[in-house]
Structures are given as structure tokens and as C-alpha cells.
Amino acid sequence: MFESAEIGHKLKKSEFQKEEPKLRQALLNVQYRLLEKSKFPVIILVNGVDGAGKGETVNLFNEWMDPRHIHTHAFGASNDAERARPEMWRFWISLPPKGRIGILFGSWYTDPILQRVMGNDGSGEFQQRLSRIRDFERMLVAEGALILKLWFHLSKDAQKTRLKQLSEKKKTAWRVTKEDWKHFKRYDEFVDVCEPALRETSTGEAPWNIIEGSNHEYRSLTAGRLLLAALERRLKAPAKAATATKAPPKSVIVRVDKRDVLNTADYSVKLDRDSYQKQLDKLQGQLNLLTRHKKMRERSIIMVFEGMDAAGKGSTIRRVTRAMDARFYHVVPIAAPSDEERAQPYLWRFWRHVPPHGHAVIFDRSWYGRVLVERVEKFCTDADWQRGYHEINEFEEQLAEGGAIVAKFWLAISQAEQLKRFKERGTIAHKQFKITDEDWRNRKKWPAYELAVADMIDHTSTDIAQWNVIASNDKPWARVETLKRLVETIEQQL
């Protein structure tokens, strides 16, 4: 794949000086059109051989365009805050919003390639990481992002010459590190790993562009022209079709007997007041000790609470938090996305709340809105929510790999119990704020929501993050059962 970059392209300075002003103006114009429309973000990945001009190109992009609307991030070895979270967290929180350009100097490719070359990752693990990258980029593109991947290459002789030239000049010597020379000694190994890696991750959604880096003028104009062409092509492309189909949502699971986890739940279970208080005190004590366990220094807890309206999520969460140090946890209530969140890929607003080791986060509703409310209310296309199952499972797998204990709870109530609670909320003064016209409207769509919930549980209850379906017609029983399963989940994983 690198053969085309071995030619050693040259460009005269006079030609560069003639073309540069025109390219700069065109890039600036297209950047402002991107900003004005704010329909999609642009993600530029800058990777390649040491000394091939990656940093110079990043500087040029910021010089040629308006840097106020460019988000530039350089990624090296992970710091303590990053190591305390899943690997992809630092890339997620660095994604640019719609209308902006994000330049990632070093990216999600750097560590997989480096670990494979150094022998820390085997072939199977390396292929798994590349597969995850392909899925990640497809998701970004499906969410509307434009990805431009630039790989700057040098032949072995050209890299040696380049590193020497930089080292011999006082103004540039700082740019060449001991690590650069160590990597140079393993040049052939890097090529053996990088070439197939680029081939396997050069997809229709996000192809690689390989640029020969020995000539500054050629390298700069080529990178600029690739960016200009990609932006112009995307800005001229027709808008996407309507965001949803008119057909009602259909189950993606065939159920011959129409039985599912919700309509077969035992809603008759109850707990008397004395038993409730004794068990509640015991379980809260156990949870408190577990959250302060020494092994939690290398772990985190992520709790997800979902359920039908009035199922008791809020009161159950309060029983959980009473057992925890307030400095340890954070409750995140999820409602309609803000303007800032709508400008990012769907999962971004959840990644930003991923806790570091030693902490917990409780989601009052969560990323499952994609396959529930967005599906039923037709806020997204069928393709969006159907691919959502895989994206969610991948997300939770990465959370677990990063040290998180993921505990998911669906609080289930019967239609009759929901109606009873709705009416109570309308008559009790301090509960009236809990009932809205939207709650009544959602109730009319109970069959569609039940279908979506059943599909969700079938597709996303995994060994890593199983669903706990809690029959919640009796609130005391539901609270105790939730705490019991939460304690069991943490104990099993510690």
C-alpha cells in the first residue's frame, strides 16, 4: 500500500508559492460554508512515519484556515486520568461538534500499531482492535461525520535523512526524540504492521490517503487539496432522506406465543414494612462496604436505570445513593439532548460522563433511548436504532474492559399500576410535577414501548452487562431486589 508513496514526489517552491494563496482562500471559504451550515463535523486523522511532516501539516491547517473553529488534539501516551477510563474515552471527548473541524494528531491507530510492533499485543488482539476501529468509524460516518485519514510516509532512507537534518539544527533538534530513533531502528517492523493495518481499515466510509512526506511543498499542497476536495464533495452532496419511516416499528425478534420478559413478569411479589426496613438496612451496609473496598481503586461502577413512566426509578436510585459516599458517585438524569449534545454523535453525551476508577455514575435513563423512545417516537431512522444494538453492546464492552462494573436495571410495572400512580400524582400536591401530558401520551403507546423493551433486552443483555428486570408494582420489594442484585453484581466482579 505504500508503494505509491515511495516515488519521492517533488514540487518547486515557485509552484508552491503560486498555488498556496489560492488553496488557502479556497479552504477558508469552504470552512465558513461548513460553519454556516453546521450539518456535520469534520475529523482529520494525522498519522504516519516519524519525521514525515505530520506536525508541520497540522500547523499549516491551523494557519491556512480560521483556527477559532478548529479543534486540535495531540495524543501521546495516556496520562493518569485517561488510564483510569476506557481506552477510547479520550478520543470521544475530543470529537468536534457539527460545523467544526477536529484534527487528531495521533489517533486511535497509534497505540494498536505501537503495541503490535513492540510485541505487547498478539495478532488476534491486534485484529480485534482494528475491527473495533472499523466499527467506530462506521458509526461516526453513520452519525454524519466526515472522516479524512491522512498517512504521511517516508522510505527508510528518507526517514533517516530527515531525522538527521532535524537533529543537526538547533531550531528543530527538539523535534527528534530518543523514541523516534528507537522507532527508526524498527522501521521494517513498523512497515510490516502498518501496511496491512491501513489496508484493512481503508473502508468506503473512511479511506486512507497516503502522502509522501519528504518534500514540504508537495506534502502541504496534497494534504490541503485532499481536505478541500472532501469538504466540497460533502457540502455539495444532497441532504439525507427523512429521519424516519412512516411504518410503525416492528419487532426484530419473532415471538410465536407473544410472550416476553415484561408480560410474563410476576407483579404480585410484595414485601411487608418490617422485612423491607431490615433488608434495606443490611443491603445498604453491604453496598457501602463494597464501594469502599480496596479493589475499587482500579474499578468503577456504572448503573443504568430504565423503566416505564412511574415505575419508581427515582425513589430506587435514592435508596442506592443513601448507601454511598456523596464524593464517590454522580447521578446523571437524561432528558432530551441539549444543543451541544445534538451537535455530537449519539453516544458522546454518555461517554463524557464515564467515571474514573474509584467512582460511580448512576444514569437515570440512558443510551437506551436510541432503541426505545427514539425508535417508538420515530426520532431516528429504522437503520439508526437497529444498528444501535451493536453500538451499545460495543460501548458497554469497552466500559467493562476499562474496569467498569456495569449494572443495568429495568423497573417494570403493569399498566393497571401505572394508571393508579398517574392518578395519585395528579391529586397529591408534592407529586404533581411528576405527571405531564407527555406521560399520558406515552401511555397510549404502551404496546409499542413493550415491544421495543423486549427487543432491547433480547439484544443487549450480555455476559458483560446483563439486564435485571425488576417487577416494581410493590415499591419496597423492588428497592430491596434492586439493591440485592446490585450487591451481587459488584461482589461477583470484585
N, C-alpha and C positions, 0 to 999 in steps of 0.2 A: 504493500500500500504506500510505502514511502518512496518507491522508485521515481515517481514523477517529481518529487522534491529534491532529488539528488543532482539535478541538472546544473544548479548553480546560477539561477536567473540573475541577470544584471540589468540595471537601468541607469542611464546617465543622469547626473544631477540636473542638467539643464531641462531634461524632460520632466523630472520630478518637480522642479520649480515652476514649470509651466502648468502641470496638471494639479498640483496641490491646492491652489486657491479655488479652482473650480470644484474640486471634490469637497473641500471644507464647506463651501457655500451650500452645495447640494445636501451635505449631511446635516448642516444646521437647519435648512429648510424642512427636510423630512422629519427631523427631530421635533420641530414645533408643530408639524401636522400630527405627529404621533401624540404629542402632549394635548393638542386641541381636541382630538377625538377621544383619547383616553379609553380606548376599547380593548387594548391588550398590552401586556408587559413585554419587554424585550430582555432576554437573558443571554449574555455573551460569555461563553466559557473560553478562557485563555489558558491553554496548556501547551506542553511541548518540551523540547530539549533545553537544558540549561545553556544560557548564552545566546539563544536564538532570537532574542528581541521581544520577549513577552512583555517585560516591564516597559520598554520603550513604546510599544504599541498601545498599552493601557494609557500611558501618559499622553500619547498623541490623540486618542479618542477623547480624552478629557479636554485637550487643548482645542481640538477641531470643533467640538460641539459645546453646548451650554452645560457646564459641569454641575449647575444647580439641580439639574434634572437627571443626573447620572448617579447611581449608587455603586460605588466601587468597593469591593471587599477582597482583601488578600488573605488566603488561607495557608497557614503553615501547620506545624504540629499543634495538636489540640491543647488548650490550656486546662486548668483545673475545673473551671465552670463547664467547659464543653465535655470533658471526660466524665462528668457526673450526670450526663444525659445521653440519649441515643445518638449514634454517630451522625445521623442526618439532621439533627436539630439545628446545628449552626448554619446549615445551608438553607433550611426552611425559613428561619427568621431573617435571612439576608435577601430573600426574594424581593424584587422590585414590584411596586404596585402598578396597576394599569396606567399606561401613558408614560411610564418611566423606563429608563434603560438601566439594567443591572450588569455590571462587569464583575465576574468572579475570576479573580487571578489565582489560579489553582482552584480545583473544584472537587466534586465528588469522585473524580477519576484518580486524583493524586495518590491517596492512601492505598487504594486497592492495587494500583500498579507498583508502588514502592514496596508494599508488604509482600507481593508476589516475587519481585526481583530479589529481595533480601531473604527469601525463603521462609518468611514467617507465616505465609498462607500457602496451603497446598492448591493443587489445580482445581479440586472440587469447590473449595471455599471461594477461590477467585472467580470461577464461573458463576457461582451463586450471587456474588456481589455485582458482577456485570449484569446478570439477569434482573436484579433489583434496580439497577440504574436504568435499564431499558424501560422497566415498568414505571419508574419515577418520571422519566422524560415523556413517556406517552401520556401519563396523567397530566403533566404540565401543559402539553400541547392540547389535550382534550379540554382543559380548562381555559384555553385561549392564548397561552403564551407562545411567543416566537422565540425559538432557541437557535442561536448561531454558535456553532462549535468550531473554534479555531485551534489548530495544532501547528506550532512553529517547529520546523525540523531543520537539523544540520547533519551533514555527514560527519563521520568520526574525525576526519582530518580538519574539517571546517570548525568543528566544536573546539578542538584542541587549539587551533589558531586563534579563535575568538576569545577563549578563556585567557590565553597568554596576553593578547592585546589589552584586554580589560585589566589584567593584573599588573601590567607594566606601567600603567598611567595612574598617577596619584588621584586624579579626579574620579576614576572608575574602579580602582582596586578594591574598594569596599564591596563592590557588587559580586565579587567572586569569593566564595567561602570554601572552607575545607570540605564541606559536604558536596559542593559542586565537583571538586576534584575526585572525591571518592566515587561519585556517580559516574564521572568520566571513565574511570578505570573499569566500570562495569557497563560500558556503553553497549557492547554487543548483547548483554543480557537484557538491558532495557529495551533494545530494539526487538528482541525475540518475544518479549512480553507485550510491548506497546502495539506492535503491528497487528497481531490477531485481536487484541482488545479493541482497537479502533475499528477494525473490520466488523467485529461482532456488534458494536454499538453504533455503527453508522446506519441509522434507520431512515425510512421515508419521512418520519416526523422530525428527526433531528440528525441530519447527516454531518459527517466530519468534513472540514475544509483544511487541507494540508498546505501550508505555506512554507516555501524555502526561505530560511531566515538569514542567510549570510549577507545579503545586500539590503541595506537600510531602505533605500528608495523603493525597490521592488516590493519588499515586505510591507511597507507602510501603505503604498497605493493599493496593493492587493487586498489587504485587510479592510481598508476603508471602502473599497469598491464592493467587496462582499457584503459589508454591513449595509451600504446604500441600496444595493440590489435587493437584499432580503426585506428591508423596510418598505421600499417602493412596491415590491410584489405583494406584500401583505396588505398595505394600505389600499391597493387597487382591487384586492380580492372582494367579491360580493359578501355581504353580511350573511351570517348564519341564518338558517331557517328558524321558524318559530320555536320558542323554547320548550314546547310540549305538544303532544298529540292530543286530539280530542277524544280518543278512545279511553274508556275507563281503565284503570290499572288492572292487570290480570296477574294472578299468582304465577310465579315461576316454578312452583312445586305442584305436582299433580297429587291431589288427595282424593282418593276414591271415596272414602267414607266421610269426607268433610270434617274430620276430627283434627284438632291441633292443640298446641300447648295451652291455649287460653280457654277454649270452650270445654276442655276436659279437666281443668284445674278444680281442686276441691276447695270451694269457697266457704265451706261450713266450719272450718277449723277455728277454734276460739281459745282464749287464754283468760283465766279469771284474774282479778286485780292483784291478789296476793302473790300468785305464781309469777305474774308479769313483773312485779317490782323486784322479787328475789332474783329472777333470772336476768333481768335488766342490769341490776347492780353487779352481778357476777360477771356478765359478759363485758360490761363497760370496763371493769377492772382488768380483765384479761386483755382487752384491746389496748388499754393504756400501757400495760407492761410490754406488749408486743411492739408498740410504736417507739418504745424507748430501748428496745433490745439492741445490743452492740452490733448485730449483723445489719441493722437498718442503716448504719453508716455507709454501706455500699449498696443500699436498695432504696427504692421509693415506692409509694403506693398511689395508684390511680383508681379512683372509684367512679363508676358511672351509674347514675340513677335515671331510669326511664320509666314510663308508665302512662296509663290513661289519665286524663284530667281528673283531679280529686282523688287520686289513688293513695295519697299520703306521702309523697316524696319528701316534701319539706319537713314534716314532723319526724320522719325517719332519719333524715340527714342530721337533724338537731340532736337526736339520741346518739348518733355516731360522734359528732363533734364534741359533745359533752365529755367524752372519754379521752379526748386528745388535748395536748398542749396547743394553745392557740398560735404559738410561734412555729408549730410544726406543719399546720395544714392551711389550705386556701380553698374556699368554696367559689366555684365559677358558675353563676347562673347563665344559661344560654337562652337567648331570645333571638329575634330577627337580627341578622347581621347589620353592623354599622356600615357607613360609607367606606371606612378604612378597611373593613373586613371584606366587603363586596369587591374591593379592588385587588384582592388576592385569590389564589386558588382555594378551593373549599376547605381543605384541611388545615390551612395556615393558621386560622384563629384558634385551633386546638393545639397545634404544635407550640405556639407561643406560650402556652400555659403548662407545658410539660415540666414537672418539678425536678430539682436536682436530687441527688442521693441524700437520704436523711429527712426528706419531706414528703408530704402527701397533697394531692389535689382531689377535690370532690366536684364532679361535673353534675349539676342539676339540669338534666338534658345534655345532649352531647352531639358528636359527629353522626349519630344515628338518625339525625333529622334528614339526611340525604335520602335514606331509604324508607323514611316514614312520612313526615309532613310534606317534604318536597315531592315525594312520589304521589301521595294521595291528592295534594292540592295542585299538582301539575306545575310546580315552580321550576322543574327541570325536565329535560327530555327523558324518555324511557331509557335511552342509551346511558345517560348520566347516572341514574340510580341503579341500573343493572351493573355497570362497572364499579359502582360504589362498594359492593360487597367485597370484591378483591382488594380494592384500595384500603378499605377499613381493616381487613384481616392483615394486610401488609403493614399498616400503621401500627396495629397492636402487637404484631410480631417484633417490630423494631423497638417498641416500648419495652417489651419483655427482654429482648437482647441487651437493652441498655440498663437493665437492672430493675425495671418497674414490676411491681406486683399489680396485675390488672384484675379488678373485681367488678363485675357488671350485674346490675340488679334491674329486673323488670317487675314493677309492682302492679299486679293485676287485680282488677275488681270487676264485679258483674255489672251489667247495665242497670239492674234494679238498684244496686247500692250506689252507683254513680248518681242516679236520679235523686235518691234520698239525700245525698251530700250536697248536690246542687241546690236543692230546695232549702236545706238548712243554712247554706251560705247566704241565701237571699234574705233570710229572716234574722240572722244573728249579726248585730251591728259590727263587731270587730272582725267578721269574716266576709263582709260584703265585698271588700276589694278583691277577694279571690275569685269571684264569679263574674264573667264577662259575656257579652253577646257572642264572642268567638267560641267560648266553651260550649254554648248551646248549639252553635252551628257545627262544631266538630262532632258533637254527639250524634247528629243526624247522619254522619258518615261512619258510624261505628263499624259496619261490615267491612268497609274498605280499609279502615285502620287495622282491624283484627287480621285481615288477610296480609297486610304489609308486615305486621308484627310477627306473624307466624313464619313468613318467608325470611324475615330478618334473623330470627332465632335459628332457623334451619341452616342458614348460610354463614352465620358469624359466631356460632357457639363452637369454639375450637378448644383443643387441649391447652393452649396457651391462655385463652381468655374465655372461659365458659360463661354462659348466661345462667343466672339464678332467677328463676321465675317464682315470685313470692305472692301467694294468694293473700290479698290485703283487705278483704271485707271486714276483718276484725283487726283494727289498728294495733292493739297490744301484741297480738300474735305475730303480725307482720314485722314489727320493730324488733322483737326478740329473734325471730327467724333470720332476719337480715343480719343482725349482729353476730348470730351464731355462725352463719355461713362466711361472713367476713373474717371472723377469727380463725375459722378452719382454713380458709384460703391462705391467710398470712402464715399460719403455723406450718402448713404443708410446704410453702415455698422458702421459709427460713430454715 
